[in-house]
Amino acid sequence: TAFPKLSEIEKNPSVGYTKITTHFGVTDHAKRDVLNWWGDNRQQFYGTEFSHSRKIDNLDLTIGGNYFKDEGYREGEITDRLRWNLNSRYKSKQYTGLSYGVNANFLYQTTGSAIIWNGLDQAYIPLNNEITNTNGDTYNIDPFIQYVTENNTHNLKTRYLKVINDNSTNGQDDAQDNESETFYSDYQWQHNFKTITMRLTTGTTNEIVLARSDLFQGNNYRQNHSLYSQLDKKWNKVNLSLGTRYEYFKVRSEQKYLINGDSINEYARAKPVFRAGLNYQIAEATYLRTSWGQGFRFPSMAEMFISTNYSGIEIFPNPELKPESGWSSEIAIKQALKMDNWMGYFDAAAFIMEYDDMMEFSFGLWEFNDGSYGVGFKSVNVGETRISGLELSLSGQGKLNEDLSINILGGYTYMNPIPLDTTEVYAEVLGNIVTYSNSSSDPSILKYRYNHIAKLDMELIYKKLSLGSSFRYNDFMKNIDKIFASEFFAEEIVGGIPEAREKFKNGDFIVDVRTSYQLNDVTKISLVINNLLNREYMSRPANMMPPRTIALQCNMKI
């Protein structure tokens, strides 16, 4: 949070500022009239947010809130949201370097959501017109304390998070409600060894989650505890980092599950992970960096225990889900650029990641707890995978003349995400084995990934006027769950996916534009148009993204 200058505070201890932003927008008609279920009237979205910051003696204080309403481009997907927030920090007068405070957020919202369309020509209508409505309250309270001395920094961050969701489908309460409490703490100590230019960081993170939910089939409990340390050492032009972390996870369910022949309701795993990084300054404005690190992810309670019908699609539990582990490495070079009034940087990085027991939501035929079968999503371990690639980025800003300046930010990523063994059996349904090969539309690549992603954002600023545009591109999503493109899915559930994939096989190119004008020192107005060309595109099968949206925004800082 930005606060007033010290000179202003000395004149008036209560000086501060207030920011107010209000916007109104519409969702335009899609190019194909058959998609416009809303008729002649366009769907609207609007909202207002404010924040007030001030410094009162040694207290930094910010309070704020916002209201947002969206009629939704999908039929029934209405969002109505109200949020309040508080940020505070008090700097002790008695103890130099001591500060503490409380941050808080309170969110009240009603949302509608769906997973799959009702067909290519009804892409903005949910499957069978089934919408899951959620009336939810979420709030968190985050006390913290920091103590800084000459060579030491102590930080203690804590959080209490409460989530209450009342879910229903088409007005019917189908045992989908959920409630959870999260207790979180992170203590970190940092010590600087000035004589040897080295910094030690060590700490512990702890989290306890209590979930009471029809979705999770009763009461569930999760623990996560970790200890971590990192050393950062500087030798002339070399910066070296070495770190380790020990992770412990434990889940317990009210209901017992049969896993590997044993009836259990508690499962725990622990594992150390390590990382190392090096940064070397080759020349005055050229830096070489490399890093290697391990990772470990324990299944969430939702992935292990959730069992529900969400907007007409079944979600299956998998208590046998195993943790995912892996490692990643990168080598990169960063070059600063300067030419006349232009400054920027170019960055090129090559990366590789490998995973064991990678977790992935898979759509297919799965077994219910009662022994019957249905079609839907289930989180499964798909075995060993590898993601390698190259990432390029360019950033710069500068003045073309006294009144005209330009900002540029662009990037391109090439990825090659592949399964290492497409024949590994990771499930068996009705006597049929399930592998990556027979469950994929193209097993040469991981599901729901792209090979090529590119972004470019450019902004011209002329005195009080700015004009910007962004360009987004991704290539065709080659691999999806095979059942999505099958005759069975088209005949028994919903069609249109094979036709849509053929229609969008050249990838997606989306253009957004924006312009703003600073009316005076207080007020700025902006116009934002997303999906300028009004293209149809999907983020995944049977999920059509919104048509063109047009929004007018007014910002005031008092």
Secondary structure in CASP SS format (residue, H / E / C, confidence):
PFRMAT SS
TARGET T0000
AUTHOR 0000-0000-0000
METHOD secondary structure of the structure
MODEL  1
T C 1.00
A C 1.00
F C 1.00
P C 1.00
K C 1.00
L H 1.00
S H 1.00
E H 1.00
I H 1.00
E H 1.00
K H 1.00
N C 1.00
P C 1.00
S C 1.00
V C 1.00
G E 1.00
Y E 1.00
T E 1.00
K E 1.00
I E 1.00
T E 1.00
T E 1.00
H E 1.00
F E 1.00
G E 1.00
V E 1.00
T E 1.00
D C 1.00
H C 1.00
A C 1.00
K C 1.00
R C 1.00
D H 1.00
V H 1.00
L H 1.00
N C 1.00
W C 1.00
W C 1.00
G C 1.00
D C 1.00
N C 1.00
R C 1.00
Q E 1.00
Q E 1.00
F E 1.00
Y E 1.00
G E 1.00
T E 1.00
E E 1.00
F E 1.00
S E 1.00
H E 1.00
S E 1.00
R E 1.00
K E 1.00
I E 1.00
D C 1.00
N C 1.00
L E 1.00
D E 1.00
L E 1.00
T E 1.00
I E 1.00
G E 1.00
G E 1.00
N E 1.00
Y E 1.00
F E 1.00
K E 1.00
D E 1.00
E C 1.00
G C 1.00
Y C 1.00
R C 1.00
E C 1.00
G C 1.00
E C 1.00
I C 1.00
T E 1.00
D E 1.00
R E 1.00
L E 1.00
R E 1.00
W E 1.00
N E 1.00
L E 1.00
N E 1.00
S E 1.00
R E 1.00
Y E 1.00
K E 1.00
S C 1.00
K C 1.00
Q C 1.00
Y C 1.00
T C 1.00
G C 1.00
L E 1.00
S E 1.00
Y E 1.00
G E 1.00
V E 1.00
N E 1.00
A E 1.00
N E 1.00
F E 1.00
L E 1.00
Y E 1.00
Q E 1.00
T E 1.00
T E 1.00
G E 1.00
S E 1.00
A C 1.00
I C 1.00
I C 1.00
W E 1.00
N C 1.00
G C 1.00
L H 1.00
D H 1.00
Q H 1.00
A C 1.00
Y C 1.00
I C 1.00
P E 1.00
L H 1.00
N H 1.00
N H 1.00
E C 1.00
I C 1.00
T E 1.00
N E 1.00
T E 1.00
N E 1.00
G E 1.00
D E 1.00
T E 1.00
Y E 1.00
N E 1.00
I E 1.00
D E 1.00
P E 1.00
F E 1.00
I E 1.00
Q E 1.00
Y E 1.00
V E 1.00
T C 1.00
E C 1.00
N C 1.00
N E 1.00
T E 1.00
H E 1.00
N E 1.00
L E 1.00
K E 1.00
T E 1.00
R E 1.00
Y E 1.00
L E 1.00
K E 1.00
V E 1.00
I E 1.00
N E 1.00
D E 1.00
N E 1.00
S E 1.00
T E 1.00
N C 1.00
G C 1.00
Q E 1.00
D C 1.00
D C 1.00
A C 1.00
Q C 1.00
D C 1.00
N E 1.00
E E 1.00
S E 1.00
E E 1.00
T E 1.00
F E 1.00
Y E 1.00
S E 1.00
D E 1.00
Y E 1.00
Q E 1.00
W E 1.00
Q E 1.00
H E 1.00
N E 1.00
F E 1.00
K H 1.00
T H 1.00
I H 1.00
T C 1.00
M E 1.00
R E 1.00
L E 1.00
T E 1.00
T E 1.00
G E 1.00
T E 1.00
T E 1.00
N E 1.00
E E 1.00
I E 1.00
V E 1.00
L E 1.00
A E 1.00
R E 1.00
S E 1.00
D C 1.00
L C 1.00
F C 1.00
Q C 1.00
G E 1.00
N E 1.00
N E 1.00
Y E 1.00
R E 1.00
Q E 1.00
N E 1.00
H E 1.00
S E 1.00
L E 1.00
Y E 1.00
S E 1.00
Q E 1.00
L E 1.00
D E 1.00
K E 1.00
K E 1.00
W E 1.00
N C 1.00
K C 1.00
V E 1.00
N E 1.00
L E 1.00
S E 1.00
L E 1.00
G E 1.00
T E 1.00
R E 1.00
Y E 1.00
E E 1.00
Y E 1.00
F E 1.00
K E 1.00
V E 1.00
R E 1.00
S E 1.00
E E 1.00
Q E 1.00
K E 1.00
Y E 1.00
L E 1.00
I E 1.00
N C 1.00
G C 1.00
D E 1.00
S E 1.00
I E 1.00
N E 1.00
E E 1.00
Y E 1.00
A E 1.00
R E 1.00
A E 1.00
K E 1.00
P E 1.00
V E 1.00
F E 1.00
R E 1.00
A E 1.00
G E 1.00
L E 1.00
N E 1.00
Y E 1.00
Q E 1.00
I E 1.00
A E 1.00
E C 1.00
A C 1.00
T E 1.00
Y E 1.00
L E 1.00
R E 1.00
T E 1.00
S E 1.00
W E 1.00
G E 1.00
Q E 1.00
G E 1.00
F E 1.00
R E 1.00
F C 1.00
P C 1.00
S C 1.00
M H 1.00
A H 1.00
E H 1.00
M H 1.00
F H 1.00
I C 1.00
S C 1.00
T E 1.00
N E 1.00
Y E 1.00
S C 1.00
G C 1.00
I E 1.00
E E 1.00
I E 1.00
F E 1.00
P C 1.00
N C 1.00
P C 1.00
E C 1.00
L C 1.00
K C 1.00
P C 1.00
E E 1.00
S E 1.00
G E 1.00
W E 1.00
S E 1.00
S E 1.00
E E 1.00
I E 1.00
A E 1.00
I E 1.00
K E 1.00
Q E 1.00
A E 1.00
L E 1.00
K E 1.00
M E 1.00
D C 1.00
N C 1.00
W E 1.00
M E 1.00
G E 1.00
Y E 1.00
F E 1.00
D E 1.00
A E 1.00
A E 1.00
A E 1.00
F E 1.00
I E 1.00
M E 1.00
E E 1.00
Y E 1.00
D E 1.00
D C 1.00
M C 1.00
M E 1.00
E E 1.00
F E 1.00
S E 1.00
F E 1.00
G E 1.00
L E 1.00
W E 1.00
E E 1.00
F C 1.00
N C 1.00
D C 1.00
G C 1.00
S C 1.00
Y E 1.00
G E 1.00
V E 1.00
G E 1.00
F E 1.00
K E 1.00
S E 1.00
V E 1.00
N E 1.00
V C 1.00
G C 1.00
E C 1.00
T E 1.00
R E 1.00
I E 1.00
S E 1.00
G E 1.00
L E 1.00
E E 1.00
L E 1.00
S E 1.00
L E 1.00
S E 1.00
G E 1.00
Q E 1.00
G E 1.00
K E 1.00
L C 1.00
N C 1.00
E C 1.00
D C 1.00
L E 1.00
S E 1.00
I E 1.00
N E 1.00
I E 1.00
L E 1.00
G E 1.00
G E 1.00
Y E 1.00
T E 1.00
Y E 1.00
M E 1.00
N E 1.00
P E 1.00
I E 1.00
P E 1.00
L C 1.00
D C 1.00
T C 1.00
T C 1.00
E C 1.00
V E 1.00
Y E 1.00
A E 1.00
E E 1.00
V E 1.00
L C 1.00
G C 1.00
N E 1.00
I E 1.00
V E 1.00
T E 1.00
Y C 1.00
S C 1.00
N C 1.00
S C 1.00
S E 1.00
S C 1.00
D C 1.00
P C 1.00
S C 1.00
I C 1.00
L C 1.00
K C 1.00
Y C 1.00
R C 1.00
Y C 1.00
N C 1.00
H E 1.00
I E 1.00
A E 1.00
K E 1.00
L E 1.00
D E 1.00
M E 1.00
E E 1.00
L E 1.00
I E 1.00
Y E 1.00
K C 1.00
K C 1.00
L E 1.00
S E 1.00
L E 1.00
G E 1.00
S E 1.00
S E 1.00
F E 1.00
R E 1.00
Y E 1.00
N E 1.00
D C 1.00
F C 1.00
M C 1.00
K C 1.00
N C 1.00
I C 1.00
D E 1.00
K H 1.00
I H 1.00
F H 1.00
A H 1.00
S C 1.00
E H 1.00
F H 1.00
F H 1.00
A H 1.00
E H 1.00
E H 1.00
I C 1.00
V C 1.00
G C 1.00
G C 1.00
I H 1.00
P H 1.00
E H 1.00
A H 1.00
R H 1.00
E H 1.00
K H 1.00
F C 1.00
K C 1.00
N C 1.00
G C 1.00
D E 1.00
F E 1.00
I E 1.00
V E 1.00
D E 1.00
V E 1.00
R E 1.00
T E 1.00
S E 1.00
Y E 1.00
Q E 1.00
L C 1.00
N C 1.00
D C 1.00
V C 1.00
T E 1.00
K E 1.00
I E 1.00
S E 1.00
L E 1.00
V E 1.00
I E 1.00
N E 1.00
N C 1.00
L C 1.00
L C 1.00
N C 1.00
R C 1.00
E C 1.00
Y C 1.00
M E 1.00
S E 1.00
R E 1.00
P C 1.00
A C 1.00
N E 1.00
M E 1.00
M C 1.00
P C 1.00
P C 1.00
R C 1.00
T E 1.00
I E 1.00
A E 1.00
L E 1.00
Q E 1.00
C E 1.00
N E 1.00
M E 1.00
K E 1.00
I C 1.00
END
